[in-house]
Amino acid sequence: MFPLALPLLLAAAALAAWFWGQLRRPPGFPPGPTWFPLVGNHPGVRQLSKKLGSQYQAFTYLAQKYKSPVVGLRLGGDLTVIVSTRSLIREVLTRPEFEGRPQNFFAYLRSLGLRKGVSVVDGKLWQEQRAFVMRQLRSLGFSGAATQAQVGKEVRALLDVLSNSRGGPTQLNKLLASSVLNVILQFCAGYRFPHGDQHLQTLLDLIHARSRAFDMAGGKLSAMPWLRFIQPEASGYNAITKFNEMACAYFLKMIENHKATYTPRKKRDLIDAFLSKMAKAQKEQNDNTTFTESQLLMLCYDMFTAGAETTSNSLRFAFLMMLRHPDVQERVHKEIKEAVGTDRLPTLEDKDRLVYTRAALAESMRMCHVLPTRGYRRVLDDTTLHGCRLPENTVVLVNIWALHMDKDHWGDPEVYRPERFITEAGKFREDDAFLPFGLGRRRCLGEHLAKCCLFQMFTGILQKFQLLPADSTNLKYSTLEGVTLAPKTYDIIFKSR
């Protein structure tokens, strides 16, 4: 009996220790609800999100309930902290110990299991590859006039499509997404999709499905990876794997085409620049190089997915605000007409003369959150925040919605009021509580491109068209939840000016 009982006792003790470890709150960890083994707080947060309407509102509720700007949770296997005030958000976004990326199941799927690229990696790989990407894109004109010119081409193509709509109801979701992606692809791969390209439409549909299936904490699949075996469709597993397969096939073909036409020392785009670094590493027989084909694949993947929805959804929210506030739309059009005229399209060079227009766009981005929860950080070393202890590998999410809707700072944050971004002297007001692109070294890599697309597409369309609702009953501010938020589908009638 004894030889058999001892292993059972040891197994029971190990199980009890694991169970206690799952329930135990680390010493000094931020306050928050009790969690359960395996699933942590995920079911409770999900239920609260459904009750309140969104995950970010659930996070705000928890901060209020526990009277703390830092709330501690366990989402699946990850200790997770939600940060909700301006000073702490800025601290998290700028301190080096918060520059890591989570290593959960969603991150594994997001990086094709490779743990490469720039979006979901950290450490030396991230530092080297991010510096390379920024340097090469700058050399291609990504941060200057070349970007403005490329965006201008896409705006003209977009205006042609809208002109051909002949005043009929039109949806902007895929039109805007393909326009933004074309700018990115031009710099990365020297290629653009024609409007209406079926391959691109399929990719956009898959990106949309993937985004809706997850959230910034990774969704239920990251909390409970075993769901992929019993709920592959409902958990989002099928959506992300199908997109990964199609996107990888597309980018691998693009890389092979570049290899076949590559000329040393002639860099047409980012892929050429990377191939040059690969060739140098191979010549030097550098086995420790980060410039590998799998890294190039993930760079292409990151650039494509990062810009696929955020900028286009911001624009769709902005145009929805123009439909909801026709007085603001008319004032924007009048300012563009007086400052720029109608013979040429506005560019970033006009931004200082289009103060109200910039304010209207900024106010939309403040109220309508494409990324209400951002950060997605991993603590690299044991540290403290607001007097709380955060163990290494704790996931940190920042509640940008709470920052942008803070009544103490904005006064009436629920009101769409562009004037809040204009000084008494009539200049555009910069506000340190407005962080649509993040902050610190991990702030949005494509910030300049996003600003170009947002400003030039917004002003270009409002210069040429009056926006009218196809259905005045369908102008509610309502969103589709996911990794990024999107407005629910609505139709616009574009009436030529």
PEQUI-V494786 format. One record per pair of residues at least 4 apart in sequence whose ideal C-beta (glycine too) atoms are under 6 Angstrom apart, sorted by sequence separation. I is the first residue (numbers start at 0). J is the second residue. D is the distance in whole Angstrom. If there is no record, write none. Layout:
I;J;D + I;J;D
This chain:
0;4;6 + 19;23;6 + 24;28;5 + 38;42;6 + 40;44;5 + 52;56;6 + 90;94;6 + 102;106;6 + 105;109;6 + 110;114;5 + 120;124;5 + 121;125;5 + 124;128;6 + 125;129;6 + 171;175;5 + 180;184;6 + 183;187;6 + 184;188;5 + 192;196;4 + 214;218;5 + 217;221;3 + 219;223;6 + 226;230;5 + 227;231;5 + 230;234;5 + 235;239;6 + 237;241;6 + 242;246;6 + 243;247;6 + 247;251;6 + 257;261;6 + 267;271;5 + 301;305;6 + 308;312;5 + 320;324;6 + 334;338;6 + 335;339;5 + 345;349;5 + 349;353;5 + 353;357;6 + 363;367;5 + 378;382;6 + 389;393;5 + 399;403;6 + 400;404;6 + 422;426;5 + 434;438;6 + 438;442;5 + 445;449;5 + 451;455;6 + 452;456;6 + 453;457;6 + 455;459;6 + 458;462;6 + 460;464;6 + 34;39;4 + 51;56;4 + 65;70;6 + 73;78;6 + 74;79;5 + 82;87;5 + 101;106;5 + 107;112;6 + 120;125;5 + 136;141;3 + 137;142;5 + 140;145;3 + 141;146;6 + 164;169;5 + 213;218;4 + 231;236;5 + 232;237;5 + 266;271;4 + 280;285;4 + 289;294;6 + 383;388;6 + 384;389;6 + 437;442;4 + 34;40;5 + 48;54;4 + 51;57;5 + 82;88;6 + 91;97;5 + 184;190;5 + 185;191;6 + 220;226;6 + 231;237;5 + 266;272;5 + 339;345;5 + 406;412;6 + 422;428;5 + 436;442;6 + 437;443;6 + 468;474;6 + 478;484;5 + 479;485;5 + 72;79;5 + 184;191;6 + 192;199;4 + 227;234;6 + 321;328;4 + 350;357;6 + 382;389;5 + 421;428;6 + 436;443;4 + 32;40;6 + 62;70;5 + 226;234;4 + 280;288;4 + 404;412;4 + 420;428;5 + 479;487;6 + 48;57;4 + 61;70;5 + 71;80;6 + 82;91;5 + 110;119;5 + 227;236;4 + 381;390;6 + 47;57;4 + 109;119;5 + 181;191;4 + 280;290;5 + 339;349;5 + 381;391;5 + 436;446;5 + 477;487;5 + 32;43;6 + 69;80;6 + 70;81;5 + 117;128;5 + 378;389;5 + 380;391;6 + 117;129;5 + 44;57;6 + 69;82;6 + 106;119;5 + 257;270;5 + 261;274;5 + 277;290;5 + 378;391;6 + 220;234;4 + 276;290;4 + 338;352;4 + 21;36;4 + 68;83;5 + 177;192;6 + 220;235;5 + 338;353;6 + 377;392;6 + 378;393;4 + 68;84;4 + 220;236;6 + 473;489;5 + 377;394;6 + 18;36;6 + 68;87;5 + 100;119;5 + 334;353;6 + 376;395;4 + 62;83;4 + 100;121;5 + 157;178;5 + 334;355;5 + 374;395;6 + 469;490;4 + 99;121;4 + 177;199;6 + 213;235;6 + 273;295;5 + 334;356;6 + 374;396;5 + 58;81;5 + 98;121;6 + 212;235;3 + 374;397;4 + 469;492;5 + 372;396;5 + 373;397;6 + 408;432;5 + 153;178;4 + 331;356;5 + 466;491;5 + 467;492;4 + 77;103;6 + 212;238;5 + 372;398;6 + 373;399;5 + 176;203;5 + 467;494;6 + 153;181;5 + 331;359;5 + 371;399;6 + 153;182;6 + 209;238;5 + 371;400;4 + 464;493;4 + 465;494;4 + 173;203;5 + 208;238;4 + 209;239;5 + 402;432;6 + 40;72;4 + 150;182;6 + 327;359;6 + 368;400;5 + 40;73;6 + 41;74;5 + 149;182;5 + 209;242;5 + 463;496;6 + 39;73;3 + 160;194;5 + 30;65;4 + 39;74;5 + 39;75;6 + 149;185;5 + 205;241;6 + 30;67;5 + 205;242;4 + 365;403;5 + 31;70;5 + 34;73;4 + 29;69;4 + 31;71;4 + 29;70;6 + 31;72;5 + 29;71;4 + 28;71;5 + 317;360;6 + 320;363;5 + 141;186;5 + 250;296;6 + 317;363;4 + 139;186;6 + 316;363;6 + 250;299;4 + 366;415;6 + 29;80;6 + 313;364;6 + 316;367;3 + 362;415;6 + 246;300;6 + 362;417;5 + 313;369;5 + 312;369;5 + 359;417;4 + 358;417;4 + 361;420;5 + 309;369;5 + 358;420;4 + 358;421;5 + 188;253;5 + 354;421;6 + 365;433;6 + 357;427;5 + 364;435;5 + 354;427;5 + 189;267;5 + 189;268;4 + 188;268;6 + 187;268;6 + 187;269;4 + 188;270;5 + 324;415;6 + 360;457;5 + 210;308;6 + 206;307;5 + 347;454;6 + 105;217;3 + 345;458;4 + 103;217;5 + 369;483;5 + 187;302;5 + 344;459;5 + 369;484;6 + 105;221;4 + 368;484;6 + 104;221;5 + 103;221;5 + 183;302;6 + 104;224;4 + 183;306;5 + 335;458;6 + 179;306;6 + 335;462;5 + 332;461;5 + 331;461;5 + 108;239;5 + 179;310;5 + 111;243;6 + 179;311;5 + 135;269;6 + 176;311;4 + 175;311;4 + 135;272;4 + 175;314;5 + 306;445;6 + 310;449;5 + 317;457;6 + 74;216;5 + 310;452;5 + 314;456;6 + 171;315;6 + 322;466;6 + 321;466;5 + 75;221;6 + 322;468;5 + 75;222;3 + 74;222;5 + 323;474;5 + 322;474;6 + 215;372;4 + 54;214;5 + 215;375;6 + 127;289;5 + 124;289;5 + 319;486;5 + 316;486;5 + 315;486;5 + 312;485;5 + 309;483;6 + 308;483;5 + 115;293;6 + 115;294;5 + 113;293;5 + 41;222;4 + 116;297;3 + 215;396;6 + 115;297;4 + 116;298;6 + 118;301;4 + 113;297;6 + 117;301;5 + 116;301;4 + 154;344;6 + 151;344;6 + 147;346;5 + 147;347;6 + 213;482;5 + 211;481;4 + 210;481;4 + 210;482;5 + 179;452;5 + 210;483;5 + 101;377;5 + 100;377;6 + 99;377;3 + 97;376;5 + 99;379;5 + 96;379;5 + 96;380;5 + 96;382;5 + 101;394;5 + 87;385;6 + 97;395;6 + 150;451;5 + 154;455;6 + 168;469;4 + 146;448;6 + 150;452;6 + 154;456;6 + 91;395;6 + 147;451;6 + 142;447;5 + 146;451;5 + 150;455;5 + 154;459;4 + 158;463;6 + 91;397;6 + 88;397;5 + 80;393;6 + 88;402;6 + 69;384;6 + 78;393;5 + 79;394;4 + 80;395;5 + 81;396;5 + 82;397;5 + 83;398;4 + 55;371;4 + 69;385;5 + 55;372;5 + 77;394;5 + 81;398;6 + 85;402;6 + 69;387;6 + 83;401;4 + 170;490;6 + 168;490;4 + 169;491;6 + 166;492;6 + 164;493;6 + 161;493;5 + 58;398;5 + 59;401;5 + 55;398;6 + 98;441;6 + 55;400;4 + 92;437;6 + 93;438;6 + 92;438;4 + 93;439;4 + 85;432;5 + 92;439;5 + 29;387;4 + 27;387;6 + 27;388;3 + 25;390;5
